[in-house]
Structures are given as C-alpha cells and as structure tokens.
Amino acid sequence: MRITIKTKAEIKRMRESGEKLARVLKQVLDQVKPGIKLIKLEQLAVSLIENEEAEPNFKQVPKYHWATCININQGVVHGIPDDYKIRLGDLVSIDIGLLYHGFHADMARSVLVGTEKSTRKEKFLKAGEQTLRKAVQSAKAGNRVGHISRTIERGLKNSGYYPVKSLTGHGIGKKLHEPPSIPCFLASEIIKTPLLKAGMTIAIEVIYTQQETDLLVNQDGWTVTTKDGSLGGLFENTVLVTGQGGEVLTSLR
C-alpha cells in the first residue's frame, strides 16, 4: 500500500480543486426543493463543474455515467440521479466530485427538505455533521487512520446511530480513490492501522444508518439502500492532514 505525501505545489492544486467543488455543491444544494427532479440536479452539477473548468470525476468510474450520486431517505450511497421528484420531508444525500488540473476532490452532504424543527431526521443529520467535524480534527499527523475510525464510530453510536461497515473513506489526490481506506468503525487495533503524515490528502466519509440493518444493492447495480427502510446518511470532506489536525479542502461557506 503506497500512500503519497503531496508537495506544496500539489497541495495548492488540491486546495483549488476542493474550493471549486465546494462552490458547485453549495449551488446544487440551494436547488434541493420539493418538485425538482434528481436528474435536473445532475444536469446542474455538470454545468457548474464545466463552468469551473473542471471535469466530473465520478464519470471516470467504470460503468458509472453520472457526475453525482443522489440518495433519498433509505438510500445510503451510489444513488443514480433519475426522474424522482423531491418531496417535502425527504432526506436527500448528494455526493459529488471533480477533477481539476490533475487533482481530485470529493465531498457529500445530507439535507432535509423543508423547515420542520426538532424532527427525527434533523437529529439524525446533526449527528452525522458533528461526527464529520470531530473526525476531521482526528486527521492529525502522528495519529493513525484508526483514530479517525474510532472517532466516527463513537460519535455515531453515542447519538444512537450505526456506522456502515462495508463502505469506507479513502485517500485522494491524482486518483479519486487512493490508499488508505478509512473505515467508519475501528476494525482492528489502532497501532495496526496506517500512520497519518503531514501532506496526506484523504476523503473522510461518515456513512451511517438510523437502525442497525443490512444493506441492499438495487437492480440498477449501484444504489445502496437499507434493507429495513430506515434512514441512511452521508457526510464527506476532502481533508489535508497537518500537524494541527485536518484542514478541510471542501469547506461549504
């Protein structure tokens, strides 16, 4: 397993890529409203990525033909954007990436459609968002991948939710998916997990479900959902490992 350390020039490109992607996702999220079709959000994302003079890197994944993965409610990851019309009260997860001057960025957010307060869905989303923030703080040079995984697992379980064990975050840079894998739970002793070094760039993903449940892959061959129909959530940032903790390169402002 070869983990790359980025040079200053490469980190600069990664920052640019991350900033562009954050601008794109923010504009797409602004259009997540009742009545809009998922395919319209996909088309908007493609247009915005092109406006940033970048490329939609998800389309480079073999046999995947879209710039986004969009999941609704029980959807967890890899949802194909189709003609589904978003409804009031839906939980919508949007995962998106781009390639700019040879460097990849990847990020995701889950949002609730509507203005209801104190709902079980808002509580569910808040837990994922807070857990991602804590996980980024764990991305400190001298720590190990296991520190990130443990932070994610504890953050979710303390809130009453469940990390998905079959899907992981990943390294990122000149390739969309690079070593190391970053599980959402502590799968082994921390000392046995990869060492984090300054200059590494990683995609930290908080992938979780409302209930402890198995996952299913839909007939489209991509969309992963919960077997029991409970909620799925996804929060992700591209992060630079530093001596002070993780620097988010895909910050939504």
Residue pairs with C-beta under 8 A, 6 or more apart in sequence:
1 179
1 180
1 194
2 179
3 171
3 178
3 179
3 180
3 194
3 197
3 200
4 171
4 173
4 174
4 178
4 200
5 197
5 198
5 199
5 200
6 14
6 173
6 199
6 200
6 201
6 240
7 199
10 103
10 173
11 199
11 201
11 240
13 100
13 101
13 102
13 103
14 103
14 105
14 173
14 201
14 238
14 240
14 249
15 240
15 249
16 100
16 101
16 103
17 54
17 98
17 99
17 100
17 101
17 103
17 104
17 105
17 238
17 249
18 105
18 107
18 238
18 248
18 249
18 250
18 251
19 249
19 250
19 251
20 49
20 52
20 54
20 98
20 100
20 105
21 54
21 96
21 97
21 98
21 105
21 106
21 107
21 238
21 250
22 107
22 250
22 251
22 252
22 253
23 48
23 52
24 45
24 48
24 49
24 52
24 96
24 98
25 94
25 96
25 107
25 109
25 250
25 252
26 252
26 253
27 44
27 48
28 41
28 44
28 45
28 48
28 68
28 94
28 96
29 94
29 109
29 111
31 40
31 41
31 44
32 41
32 86
32 92
32 94
32 111
32 113
33 86
33 113
34 85
34 86
34 87
34 88
34 113
34 114
35 85
35 86
36 85
36 86
37 82
37 83
37 84
37 85
37 86
38 70
38 72
38 79
38 81
38 82
38 83
38 84
38 86
39 81
39 82
39 83
41 68
41 70
41 81
41 94
42 66
42 67
42 68
42 70
42 81
45 56
45 67
45 68
45 96
46 56
46 67
49 55
49 56
49 67
49 98
52 98
52 100
53 100
54 98
54 99
54 100
55 98
55 99
55 100
56 66
56 67
56 96
56 97
56 98
56 99
57 97
57 98
57 99
57 104
57 106
57 176
58 64
58 66
58 67
58 68
58 69
58 95
58 96
58 97
58 176
59 65
59 66
59 67
60 99
60 176
61 176
63 221
64 222
66 80
66 81
67 96
68 81
68 94
68 95
68 96
69 77
69 78
69 79
69 80
69 81
69 94
69 95
69 96
69 108
69 222
70 79
70 80
70 81
70 92
70 93
70 94
70 95
71 77
71 78
71 79
71 92
71 93
71 95
71 223
71 225
71 232
71 234
72 79
72 84
72 86
72 90
72 91
72 92
72 93
73 90
73 91
73 231
73 232
74 225
74 226
74 229
74 230
74 231
74 232
75 93
75 223
75 224
75 225
75 232
76 93
76 164
76 167
76 207
76 209
76 215
76 224
76 225
76 226
76 232
76 233
76 234
77 93
77 95
77 167
77 207
77 224
77 232
77 234
78 95
78 222
78 223
78 224
79 93
79 222
79 223
79 224
80 220
80 222
80 223
86 92
86 113
87 113
88 113
88 114
89 112
89 113
89 114
89 116
89 121
90 112
90 113
91 110
91 111
91 112
91 113
91 121
91 124
91 125
91 231
91 233
92 110
92 111
92 112
92 113
93 108
93 109
93 110
93 111
93 232
93 233
93 234
94 108
94 109
94 110
94 111
95 106
95 107
95 108
95 234
95 236
96 106
96 107
96 108
97 104
97 105
97 106
97 107
97 176
98 104
98 105
99 176
102 174
103 173
103 174
104 172
104 173
104 174
104 175
104 176
105 172
105 238
105 249
105 250
106 172
106 176
106 203
106 236
106 238
106 250
107 203
107 236
107 237
107 238
107 250
108 205
108 234
108 235
108 236
109 234
109 235
109 236
109 252
110 125
110 128
110 233
110 234
110 235
111 125
112 119
112 121
112 122
112 125
116 122
120 210
121 231
123 159
124 161
124 210
124 231
124 233
125 233
127 155
127 156
127 159
127 160
127 161
127 208
128 156
128 161
128 206
128 208
128 233
128 234
128 235
129 235
130 155
130 159
131 151
131 152
131 155
131 156
131 159
131 206
131 208
131 235
132 204
132 206
132 235
132 236
132 237
134 151
134 155
135 148
135 151
135 152
135 155
135 204
135 206
135 246
136 204
136 237
136 239
136 245
136 246
136 248
137 151
137 245
137 246
138 147
138 148
138 150
138 151
138 245
138 246
139 148
139 196
139 202
139 204
139 239
139 241
139 245
139 246
140 147
140 196
140 241
140 242
140 243
140 244
140 245
140 246
141 196
141 197
141 198
141 241
141 242
141 243
142 195
142 196
142 243
143 196
144 190
144 191
144 193
144 194
144 195
144 196
145 180
145 181
145 182
145 183
145 193
145 194
145 196
146 186
146 188
146 189
146 190
146 191
146 192
146 193
147 190
147 196
148 169
148 182
148 196
148 204
149 182
149 183
149 184
149 185
149 186
149 187
149 193
150 186
150 190
152 163
152 184
152 185
152 204
152 206
153 163
153 184
153 185
153 186
155 206
156 162
156 163
156 184
156 206
156 208
157 163
161 208
161 209
161 210
161 233
162 208
162 209
162 210
162 211
162 212
162 213
163 183
163 184
163 185
163 206
163 207
163 208
164 184
164 207
164 208
164 209
164 215
164 232
165 183
165 184
165 185
165 187
166 215
167 184
167 205
167 207
167 224
168 181
168 182
168 183
168 184
168 205
168 207
169 181
169 182
169 183
169 184
169 202
169 203
169 204
169 205
169 236
170 177
170 178
170 179
170 180
170 181
170 182
170 202
170 203
170 205
171 177
171 178
171 179
171 180
171 200
171 201
171 202
171 203
172 178
172 201
172 202
172 203
172 238
173 201
179 194
180 193
180 194
180 202
182 202
182 203
182 204
182 205
184 205
184 206
184 207
184 208
196 241
197 241
198 241
198 242
198 243
199 240
199 241
200 240
200 241
201 238
201 239
201 240
201 241
201 249
202 238
202 239
202 241
203 236
203 237
203 238
203 239
204 236
204 237
204 239
204 246
205 234
205 235
205 236
206 233
206 234
206 235
206 236
207 232
207 233
207 234
208 232
208 233
208 234
209 226
209 230
209 231
209 232
209 233
210 226
210 230
210 231
210 232
210 233
211 226
211 228
211 230
213 226
213 227
213 228
213 230
214 226
214 227
214 228
215 224
215 225
215 226
215 227
216 224
216 225
216 226
216 227
217 223
217 224
218 224
218 225
224 232
225 232
226 232
237 248
237 249
237 250
237 251
238 248
238 249
238 250
239 246
239 247
239 248
239 249
240 246
240 247
240 249
